C-alpha cells in the first residue's frame, strides 16, 4: 500500500507512535521517527524493525525547537530521501482541574501539542510543495471534538488540531498535498493511561463497542489516510472511538 514511500512520525517512541511506525513499516514505508525522552525505546524499535527487514531510523527532536525541525527535515532528506508522509503524533497530556491549571501548564500544553505541530509541518511541507505531492496526518483526540470530562487545556489544544487541519488542507490542496486528522478515543495505552478508571468505565458504558481501543486500530487508519487509497479524503478529522 505504501511501498517506496518515505514517512516521518513525530513522537515515535510512545505507545501510539510505535504502533504507527510499525504499521507504516509493514506497509512498505521507509520510516523516520522522532523521540525526545525515551531514547532506549526508540532505538530498540529501530533495531527490531531493521532485523525484521524494514527500513526505520530514530532521530532525537524537541518539536518546539524550530531550527531543529528544519535541520532534521534536511537530514532525513539527505539520508533517506524526500518525505512523502508526515504524521504529527507528538503530544502530551496532563490531568488537572481547570482551577488548578497554571499559566505554565497552559503554555506547555499549547507549545507541544499545537506549536510543535506547526513548526514540524512548516519544516517538512516546504519540500512537499516543491514536489507538489505529499500527505499529512495530524493526531487529534476525541477530547477536542466532544463535550467530555477532560482537562480544559488538553481539550483546547486538541481542538486546535481540527482547525489547523482544515485550514492547512485548503491551502495545500493547490499543491496536491492532502491533510487529515485522526482523533482517537480512549486507547489501552499511551496518554489514555492518565484517564482515571472511573472515567474509563464510564467511557465503556457509552461506547457502542463497550471497550477501549487499541493503538494499532488507530494506526491502521493513519496508514490508510497516508496512502493513495484515500486520495479523495481531505480536510477531515476522523474519530476512532468505537462509537460515542
PAFI-842376 format. One line per 2 residues: number of its first residue (from 1); for each residue z, x, y of N, C-alpha, C. Coordinates in Angstrom, 1 decimal. Atoms other than C-alpha are relative to their C-alpha. Example, Ala and Ser with C-alpha at 12.3 -4.5 7.8 and 13.67 -1.06 7.14 Angstrom:
% PAFI-842376
1 = 0.0:0.9:-1.2:7.8:12.3:-4.5:0.0:0.9:1.2  0.0:-0.9:-1.1:7.1:13.7:-1.1:0.8:-0.8:1.1
% end
This chain:
% PAFI-842376
1 = 0.0:0.8:-1.2:0.0:0.0:0.0:0.0:0.9:1.3  -0.1:-0.9:-1.2:0.8:2.9:2.4:-0.5:1.4:-0.3
3 = 0.5:-1.3:0.4:-1.0:5.8:0.7:-0.6:0.8:1.2  0.6:-0.8:-1.0:-1.7:8.6:3.1:0.6:-0.2:1.4
5 = -0.7:0.3:-1.3:0.4:7.1:6.0:1.2:1.0:0.2  -1.2:-0.9:-0.4:3.0:9.2:7.8:0.9:-0.9:0.8
7 = -1.0:0.8:-0.6:6.2:7.4:8.8:1.2:0.8:0.5  -1.2:-0.6:-0.5:9.2:8.3:10.9:1.1:-1.1:0.1
9 = -1.1:1.0:0.1:12.5:6.4:10.3:1.2:0.6:0.7  -1.2:-0.5:-0.6:15.5:6.9:12.6:1.2:-0.5:-0.8
11 = -1.2:0.4:0.8:18.9:6.7:11.0:-0.2:-0.1:-1.4  0.4:0.0:1.4:17.6:7.6:7.6:1.1:0.3:-1.0
13 = -1.1:-0.3:0.9:20.9:8.6:6.2:1.0:-1.1:-0.3  -0.9:1.2:0.3:22.6:5.2:6.4:-0.5:-0.8:-1.2
15 = 0.4:0.8:1.2:22.5:2.6:3.7:-1.4:-0.7:0.2  1.3:0.6:-0.2:19.6:0.6:5.2:-1.1:1.1:0.2
17 = 1.0:-1.1:-0.3:17.9:3.8:6.4:-0.5:0.6:-1.3  0.4:-0.6:1.3:17.9:5.3:2.9:-0.9:-0.9:-0.8
19 = 0.8:1.0:0.8:16.5:2.1:1.4:-1.4:0.0:0.6  1.3:0.0:-0.7:13.7:2.1:4.0:-0.8:1.2:-0.4
21 = 0.6:-1.2:0.3:12.9:5.7:3.4:-0.5:0.0:-1.5  0.4:0.1:1.4:12.8:5.2:-0.4:-1.1:-0.9:-0.3
23 = 1.1:1.0:0.2:10.6:2.1:-0.3:-1.3:0.6:0.6  1.2:-0.6:-0.7:8.1:3.8:2.2:-0.5:1.1:-0.9
25 = 0.4:-1.1:0.9:8.0:6.9:-0.1:-0.6:-0.6:-1.2  0.5:0.6:1.2:7.5:4.7:-3.1:-1.4:-0.6:0.2
27 = 1.3:0.6:-0.3:4.5:3.0:-1.4:-1.0:1.1:0.4  0.9:-1.0:-0.2:2.9:6.4:-0.8:0.0:0.7:1.3
29 = -0.2:-0.7:-1.3:4.1:7.4:2.7:0.5:1.4:-0.2  -0.7:-1.3:-0.3:4.9:10.9:3.8:1.1:-0.4:1.0
31 = -1.0:0.5:-0.8:8.3:10.1:5.3:0.9:1.0:0.6  -0.9:-0.8:-0.7:10.1:11.9:8.0:1.1:-0.9:0.5
33 = -1.1:0.9:-0.4:13.6:10.6:8.9:1.0:0.8:0.7  -1.0:-0.7:-0.8:16.4:11.5:11.2:1.4:-0.4:-0.5
35 = -1.5:0.2:0.2:20.2:11.8:10.8:0.7:0.6:1.2  -0.8:-0.6:-1.1:23.0:12.6:13.2:1.2:0.6:-0.5
37 = -1.3:-0.5:0.6:26.3:13.0:11.3:-0.1:0.3:-1.5  0.0:-0.1:1.5:25.5:12.6:7.6:-1.0:1.0:-0.5
39 = 1.0:-1.0:0.4:23.7:15.9:7.1:-0.2:0.1:-1.5  0.0:-0.2:1.5:24.6:16.3:3.4:-0.8:-1.2:-0.7
41 = 0.6:1.2:0.6:23.5:12.7:2.6:-1.5:0.1:0.3  1.4:-0.1:-0.3:20.2:13.2:4.4:-0.7:1.1:-0.8
43 = 0.7:-1.1:0.8:19.4:16.5:2.7:0.0:-0.3:-1.5  0.1:0.4:1.4:20.3:15.1:-0.7:-1.1:-1.0:-0.2
45 = 1.1:1.0:0.1:17.9:12.2:-0.1:-1.3:0.7:0.0  1.2:-0.8:0.0:15.2:14.7:0.7:-0.2:0.7:-1.3
47 = 0.1:-0.7:1.3:15.9:16.7:-2.4:-0.4:-1.0:-1.1  0.3:1.0:1.0:15.9:13.6:-4.6:-1.4:-0.5:0.0
49 = 1.4:0.5:-0.2:12.6:12.3:-3.2:-1.0:1.0:-0.4  1.0:-1.1:0.3:10.9:15.7:-3.4:-0.1:0.2:-1.5
51 = 0.0:-0.2:1.4:12.0:16.1:-7.0:-0.8:-1.1:-0.8  0.7:1.2:0.6:10.5:12.6:-7.7:-1.5:0.0:0.3
53 = 1.4:-0.2:-0.4:7.2:13.8:-6.3:-0.4:-0.6:1.3  0.3:0.6:-1.3:7.4:12.1:-2.9:0.0:1.1:1.0
55 = 0.0:-0.9:-1.1:6.9:13.8:0.4:1.0:-0.6:1.1  -1.0:0.5:-1.0:10.0:13.4:2.6:0.7:1.2:0.6
57 = -0.7:-1.1:-0.7:11.8:15.5:5.2:1.0:-0.5:1.0  -1.1:0.4:-0.9:15.1:15.1:7.1:0.0:0.9:1.2
59 = -0.1:-0.7:-1.3:15.5:16.1:10.7:1.2:-0.5:0.8  -1.1:0.4:-0.9:18.5:16.1:13.0:-0.5:-0.6:1.3
61 = 0.4:0.6:-1.3:18.2:13.8:16.0:1.1:-0.9:0.6  -0.8:1.0:-0.8:20.5:12.2:18.6:-1.0:-0.8:0.8
63 = 1.1:0.9:-0.6:18.4:9.2:19.6:0.2:-0.2:1.5  -0.2:0.2:-1.4:19.9:9.1:23.1:-0.4:1.3:0.8
65 = 0.5:-1.2:-0.6:18.5:12.6:23.8:-1.5:0.0:0.2  1.5:0.3:-0.2:15.1:12.0:25.4:-0.8:1.3:-0.3
67 = 0.8:-1.2:0.2:13.9:15.6:25.3:-0.1:0.4:-1.5  -0.1:-0.3:1.5:15.0:16.0:21.6:-1.0:-0.9:-0.7
69 = 1.0:0.9:0.6:12.9:12.9:20.7:-1.4:0.5:0.2  1.4:-0.5:-0.3:9.8:14.3:22.4:-0.3:1.3:-0.9
71 = 0.1:-1.2:0.8:10.4:17.7:20.7:-0.3:-0.3:-1.5  0.1:0.3:1.4:10.8:16.1:17.3:-1.3:-0.6:-0.3
73 = 1.3:0.6:0.2:7.7:14.0:17.7:-1.1:1.1:-0.2  1.0:-1.1:0.1:5.7:17.2:18.2:0.2:0.8:-1.2
75 = -0.3:-0.8:1.3:7.4:19.0:15.3:-0.6:-0.7:-1.2  0.4:0.8:1.1:6.7:16.2:12.9:-1.6:0.0:-0.1
77 = 1.5:0.0:0.0:3.0:16.0:14.0:-0.5:1.3:-0.5  0.4:-1.4:0.5:2.7:19.8:13.5:0.2:0.2:-1.4
79 = -0.4:-0.4:1.4:4.4:19.9:10.1:-0.5:-1.1:-1.0  0.4:1.1:0.9:3.4:16.5:8.6:-1.3:-0.7:0.3
81 = 1.1:0.7:-0.5:0.7:15.1:10.7:0.4:-1.1:1.0  -0.3:1.0:-1.0:0.4:12.3:13.3:0.7:-1.2:-0.6
83 = -0.8:1.2:0.6:2.9:9.4:12.7:-0.8:-1.3:0.2  0.7:1.3:0.0:1.3:6.1:11.8:1.0:-1.1:0.1
85 = -1.0:1.1:0.1:4.6:4.1:11.3:1.3:0.6:0.6  -1.3:-0.3:-0.5:7.7:4.2:13.4:1.0:-1.1:-0.3
87 = -1.1:1.0:0.3:10.9:2.4:12.2:1.2:0.4:0.8  -1.2:-0.2:-0.8:13.6:2.2:14.8:1.2:-0.6:-0.7
89 = -1.1:0.6:0.8:16.6:1.8:12.5:1.3:0.5:0.4  -1.3:-0.6:-0.4:19.3:4.0:14.0:0.8:-1.0:0.9
91 = -0.8:0.9:-0.8:22.2:1.9:15.3:1.5:0.1:-0.4  -1.4:0.0:0.2:25.9:1.5:15.5:0.6:-1.5:0.1
93 = -0.8:1.3:-0.1:28.4:-1.5:15.2:1.4:0.3:0.3  -1.4:-0.1:-0.4:31.9:-2.0:16.5:0.6:-1.3:0.0
95 = -0.7:1.3:0.1:34.2:-4.9:15.5:1.1:0.0:1.0  -1.0:0.0:-1.1:36.1:-5.7:18.7:-0.1:-1.3:0.8
97 = 0.0:1.2:-0.8:37.1:-8.9:20.5:-0.4:0.3:1.5  0.5:-0.2:-1.3:35.5:-9.4:23.9:1.0:0.6:1.0
99 = -1.1:-0.4:-1.0:38.8:-9.0:25.9:0.4:1.5:-0.2  -0.4:-1.4:0.2:39.3:-5.5:24.4:-1.2:1.0:0.1
101 = 1.1:-0.9:-0.2:35.8:-4.1:25.0:0.1:0.7:1.3  0.0:-0.8:-1.2:35.9:-1.3:27.5:-1.4:0.3:0.4
103 = 1.3:-0.4:-0.5:33.1:-0.1:29.6:-0.7:1.0:-0.8  0.5:-1.1:0.8:32.7:3.0:27.5:-0.5:-0.6:-1.4
105 = 0.4:0.7:1.2:32.4:0.7:24.4:-1.4:-0.6:0.2  1.2:0.7:-0.3:29.7:-1.3:26.0:-1.2:1.0:0.2
107 = 1.0:-1.1:-0.2:27.8:1.8:27.2:-0.5:0.6:-1.3  0.4:-0.7:1.2:27.9:3.4:23.8:-0.9:-1.0:-0.9
109 = 0.8:1.0:0.8:26.6:0.2:22.1:-1.5:-0.1:0.5  1.3:0.1:-0.6:23.7:-0.1:24.6:-0.8:1.3:-0.1
111 = 0.7:-1.3:0.0:22.9:3.6:24.6:-0.6:0.2:-1.4  0.5:-0.2:1.3:22.5:3.9:20.8:-1.0:-1.0:-0.4
113 = 0.8:1.1:0.6:21.1:0.5:19.9:-1.2:-0.4:0.9  1.1:0.5:-0.9:18.8:-0.1:23.0:-0.7:1.2:0.6
115 = 0.6:-1.1:-0.6:18.3:3.1:24.9:-0.6:1.0:-1.0  0.5:-0.8:1.0:17.8:5.1:21.8:-1.3:-0.5:-0.6
117 = 1.3:0.6:0.4:15.1:2.7:20.6:-1.1:0.3:1.0  0.9:-0.2:-1.0:13.4:3.0:23.9:-0.5:1.5:0.1
119 = 0.3:-1.4:-0.2:13.5:6.8:24.1:-0.9:0.5:-1.2  0.7:-0.4:1.2:12.3:7.3:20.5:-1.4:-0.6:0.0
121 = 1.3:0.6:0.0:9.5:4.8:20.8:-0.9:0.6:1.1  0.8:-0.7:-1.1:8.3:6.4:24.1:-0.5:1.3:-0.5
123 = 0.4:-1.4:0.5:8.2:9.8:22.4:-1.1:-0.1:-1.0  1.0:0.1:1.1:6.2:8.6:19.4:-1.2:-0.8:0.3
125 = 1.1:0.9:-0.2:4.0:5.9:20.8:-1.2:0.7:0.8  1.1:-0.7:-0.7:2.0:8.3:23.0:-1.1:0.4:-0.9
127 = 1.0:-0.5:0.9:0.2:9.8:20.1:-0.7:-1.2:-0.7  0.6:1.2:0.5:-0.4:6.3:18.7:-1.0:-0.6:1.0
129 = 0.9:0.5:-1.1:-2.0:5.2:22.0:-1.3:0.9:0.0  1.2:-0.9:0.0:-4.3:8.3:21.9:-0.9:-0.3:-1.1
131 = 0.8:0.3:1.2:-5.4:7.4:18.4:-0.4:-1.4:-0.2  0.3:1.4:0.0:-5.5:3.7:19.1:0.3:-0.6:-1.4
133 = -0.4:0.6:1.3:-3.6:2.8:15.9:1.5:0.4:-0.2  -1.4:-0.2:0.3:0.0:2.5:14.7:0.7:-1.3:-0.2
135 = -0.9:1.2:0.3:2.8:0.2:13.6:1.4:0.4:0.3  -1.4:-0.2:-0.4:6.3:-0.1:15.0:0.8:-1.1:-0.6
137 = -0.9:1.0:0.5:9.1:-1.9:13.2:1.4:0.3:0.6  -1.3:-0.1:-0.6:12.4:-2.4:15.1:1.0:-0.7:-0.8
139 = -1.0:0.7:0.8:15.6:-3.3:13.3:1.0:-0.7:0.9  -0.9:0.8:-0.8:17.5:-6.1:14.9:1.1:-0.5:-0.9
141 = -1.0:0.6:0.8:20.1:-8.4:13.5:0.1:-1.5:0.2  -0.3:1.4:-0.1:21.0:-12.0:12.8:0.9:-0.2:1.1
143 = -0.9:0.1:-1.1:23.7:-11.4:15.3:-0.6:-0.1:1.4  0.8:0.1:-1.3:21.1:-11.2:18.1:-0.8:-1.2:0.1
145 = 0.9:1.1:0.0:19.4:-14.4:17.1:0.7:-1.3:-0.3  -0.7:1.2:0.3:22.1:-16.9:16.1:1.4:0.1:0.7
147 = -1.3:0.0:-0.5:25.4:-18.0:17.5:1.0:0.2:-1.1  -0.9:-0.3:1.1:27.9:-16.3:15.3:1.3:0.7:0.5
149 = -1.2:-0.7:-0.4:31.4:-14.8:15.4:-0.2:1.5:-0.2  0.3:-1.4:0.1:30.3:-11.3:16.1:0.4:0.6:1.4
151 = -0.4:-0.6:-1.3:31.2:-8.7:18.8:-1.1:-0.2:1.0  0.9:0.4:-1.1:29.6:-9.6:22.1:-1.0:1.2:0.3
153 = 0.9:-1.1:-0.4:28.3:-6.1:22.9:-1.0:0.3:-1.1  1.0:-0.2:1.1:26.7:-5.8:19.5:-1.1:-1.0:0.0
155 = 1.0:1.1:0.0:25.0:-9.2:19.7:-0.9:0.2:1.2  0.8:-0.3:-1.2:23.8:-8.3:23.2:-1.1:1.1:-0.3
157 = 0.9:-1.2:0.3:22.3:-5.0:22.1:-1.1:-0.5:-1.0  1.0:0.5:1.0:20.5:-6.7:19.1:-0.9:-1.1:0.5
159 = 0.9:1.0:-0.7:19.2:-9.5:21.3:-1.0:0.8:0.8  0.9:-0.8:-0.8:17.6:-6.8:23.4:-1.2:0.5:-0.9
161 = 1.1:-0.4:0.9:15.6:-5.7:20.3:-1.1:-1.1:0.0  0.9:1.1:0.1:13.9:-9.1:20.3:-0.9:0.1:1.2
163 = 0.8:-0.1:-1.3:12.8:-8.8:24.0:-0.9:1.2:0.0  0.7:-1.3:0.0:11.8:-5.2:23.6:-1.3:-0.1:-1.0
165 = 1.1:0.2:1.0:9.6:-6.1:20.5:-1.1:-0.8:0.6  1.0:0.9:-0.5:7.8:-9.0:22.2:-0.8:0.7:1.1
167 = 0.6:-0.5:-1.1:7.1:-7.2:25.4:-0.9:1.2:-0.4  0.8:-1.2:0.5:6.0:-3.9:23.7:-1.2:-0.4:-0.8
169 = 1.1:0.4:0.8:3.8:-5.8:21.3:-1.2:-0.5:0.9  1.0:0.5:-0.9:2.0:-7.5:24.2:-0.8:1.2:0.7
171 = 0.6:-1.1:-0.7:1.4:-4.2:26.0:-0.8:0.9:-1.0  0.7:-0.9:0.9:0.4:-2.2:22.9:-1.1:-0.6:-0.8
173 = 1.1:0.7:0.8:-2.0:-4.8:21.4:-1.3:0.6:0.4  1.3:-0.6:-0.4:-4.8:-3.3:23.5:-0.3:1.3:-0.6
175 = 0.3:-1.3:0.7:-4.4:-0.1:21.6:0.1:-0.1:-1.5  0.0:0.3:1.4:-4.4:-1.7:18.2:1.4:0.5:-0.7
177 = -1.4:-0.3:0.5:-0.6:-1.0:17.8:0.8:-1.3:-0.1  -0.9:1.1:0.3:1.5:-3.7:16.2:1.4:0.3:0.1
179 = -1.5:-0.2:-0.2:5.2:-4.2:17.0:0.7:-1.2:-0.5  -0.8:1.2:0.5:7.5:-6.4:15.0:1.5:0.5:-0.2
181 = -1.4:-0.3:0.2:11.2:-6.6:14.3:0.5:-0.7:-1.3  -0.7:0.6:1.1:13.3:-7.3:11.2:1.4:-0.2:0.3
183 = -1.3:0.3:-0.4:16.6:-9.0:11.7:0.8:-0.4:-1.3  -0.8:0.4:1.2:18.9:-8.8:8.6:1.2:-0.8:0.3
185 = -1.3:0.6:-0.1:21.8:-11.0:8.0:1.0:1.0:-0.6  -1.0:-0.9:0.6:24.9:-9.6:6.2:-0.6:0.6:-1.3
187 = 0.4:-0.7:1.2:23.9:-6.9:3.7:1.2:0.6:-0.7  -1.1:-0.5:0.8:26.0:-5.5:0.9:0.6:1.4:0.5
189 = -0.5:-1.4:-0.4:26.2:-2.0:2.5:-0.4:0.1:1.5  0.4:-0.3:-1.4:25.8:-0.4:5.9:1.0:-0.6:1.0
191 = -0.8:0.5:-1.1:27.1:-1.8:9.2:0.8:-1.3:-0.4  -0.7:1.3:0.5:28.0:-5.1:7.3:1.3:0.3:-0.6
193 = -1.3:-0.4:0.5:30.9:-3.2:5.8:1.1:-0.3:1.0  -1.0:0.3:-1.0:32.6:-3.8:9.1:0.4:-1.4:0.2
195 = -0.2:1.4:-0.1:32.4:-7.5:8.7:1.3:-0.4:-0.8  -1.2:0.4:0.8:35.9:-9.0:7.7:-0.4:-0.9:-1.2
197 = 0.3:0.8:1.3:36.0:-10.5:4.2:0.0:-1.5:0.3  0.0:1.4:-0.4:36.8:-13.9:5.8:-1.4:-0.5:0.5
199 = 1.3:0.3:-0.6:33.5:-13.9:7.7:-1.1:0.2:-1.0  1.0:-0.2:1.0:31.6:-12.6:4.7:0.0:-1.2:-0.9
201 = 0.0:1.2:0.8:32.8:-15.6:2.6:-0.5:-1.2:0.7  0.6:1.0:-0.8:32.0:-17.9:5.4:-1.5:0.0:0.1
203 = 1.5:-0.2:0.0:28.5:-16.4:5.6:-0.6:-0.6:-1.4  0.5:0.5:1.3:28.0:-17.1:1.8:0.0:-1.5:-0.1
205 = -0.1:1.5:0.0:29.1:-20.7:2.3:-1.1:-0.7:0.7  1.0:0.6:-0.8:26.5:-21.3:4.9:-1.4:0.5:-0.4
207 = 1.3:-0.5:0.4:23.7:-19.2:3.3:-0.5:-0.8:-1.1  0.7:0.8:1.0:21.2:-21.2:1.3:0.0:0.7:-1.4
209 = 0.0:-0.7:1.3:21.2:-18.5:-1.4:1.4:0.4:-0.4  -1.5:-0.2:0.4:25.1:-18.3:-1.4:0.3:1.5:-0.3
211 = -0.3:-1.4:0.2:25.1:-14.5:-1.2:-0.4:0.9:1.2  0.5:-0.9:-1.0:24.8:-11.5:1.0:-1.3:0.7:-0.5
213 = 1.2:-0.6:0.3:21.6:-9.5:1.0:0.1:1.5:-0.5  0.1:-1.4:0.4:20.6:-6.0:-0.3:-0.9:0.7:1.0
215 = 0.8:-0.8:-0.9:19.3:-3.2:1.8:-1.5:0.1:-0.4  1.4:-0.2:0.6:16.3:-2.9:-0.5:-0.8:-1.3:0.4
217 = 0.8:1.2:-0.3:15.3:-6.5:0.3:-0.5:0.0:1.4  0.5:-0.2:-1.4:15.1:-5.8:4.0:-1.1:1.1:0.0
219 = 0.9:-1.1:0.0:13.3:-2.5:3.3:-1.4:-0.4:-0.5  1.3:0.5:0.5:10.6:-4.3:1.3:-0.8:-0.7:1.1
221 = 0.7:0.7:-1.1:9.8:-6.5:4.3:-0.5:1.0:1.1  0.4:-1.0:-1.0:9.7:-3.5:6.6:-1.2:0.8:-0.5
223 = 1.2:-0.7:0.6:7.2:-1.7:4.3:-1.2:-0.9:0.1  1.1:1.0:-0.1:5.1:-4.9:4.3:-0.5:0.0:1.4
225 = 0.4:0.1:-1.4:5.1:-5.1:8.1:-0.7:1.3:0.5  0.6:-1.3:-0.4:4.2:-1.4:8.3:-1.4:0.2:-0.6
227 = 1.3:-0.2:0.7:1.1:-1.9:6.1:-1.1:-0.9:0.6  1.2:0.8:-0.4:-2.4:-3.3:6.7:0.0:-1.4:-0.5
229 = -0.1:1.4:0.6:-1.5:-6.3:4.6:0.6:-1.0:1.0  -0.6:0.9:-1.0:0.4:-7.7:7.6:-0.8:0.2:1.4
231 = 0.8:-0.3:-1.1:-2.5:-6.9:10.0:-0.1:-1.0:1.1  0.0:1.0:-1.0:-2.2:-10.2:11.9:1.4:-0.5:0.3
233 = -1.3:0.3:-0.4:1.5:-10.3:12.2:0.5:1.0:1.1  -0.3:-0.8:-1.2:2.6:-9.1:15.6:1.0:-0.7:0.9
235 = -1.0:0.5:-0.9:5.5:-9.6:18.1:1.0:-0.9:-0.6  -0.9:0.9:0.7:7.6:-11.3:15.5:1.4:0.7:-0.3
237 = -1.4:-0.5:0.4:11.4:-10.9:14.8:0.3:-0.9:-1.2  -0.1:0.8:1.2:11.7:-12.0:11.2:1.4:0.2:-0.6
239 = -1.4:0.1:0.5:15.1:-13.0:9.8:-0.1:0.3:-1.6  -0.2:-0.3:1.5:16.1:-11.6:6.3:1.5:-0.4:-0.2
241 = -1.4:0.5:0.0:19.3:-13.7:5.9:0.3:-0.9:-1.2  -0.3:0.9:1.1:19.0:-15.8:2.7:-0.1:-1.4:0.4
243 = 0.1:1.4:-0.5:18.6:-18.9:4.8:1.3:-0.5:0.7  -1.2:0.4:-0.7:21.2:-19.5:7.5:-0.3:-1.1:1.0
% end
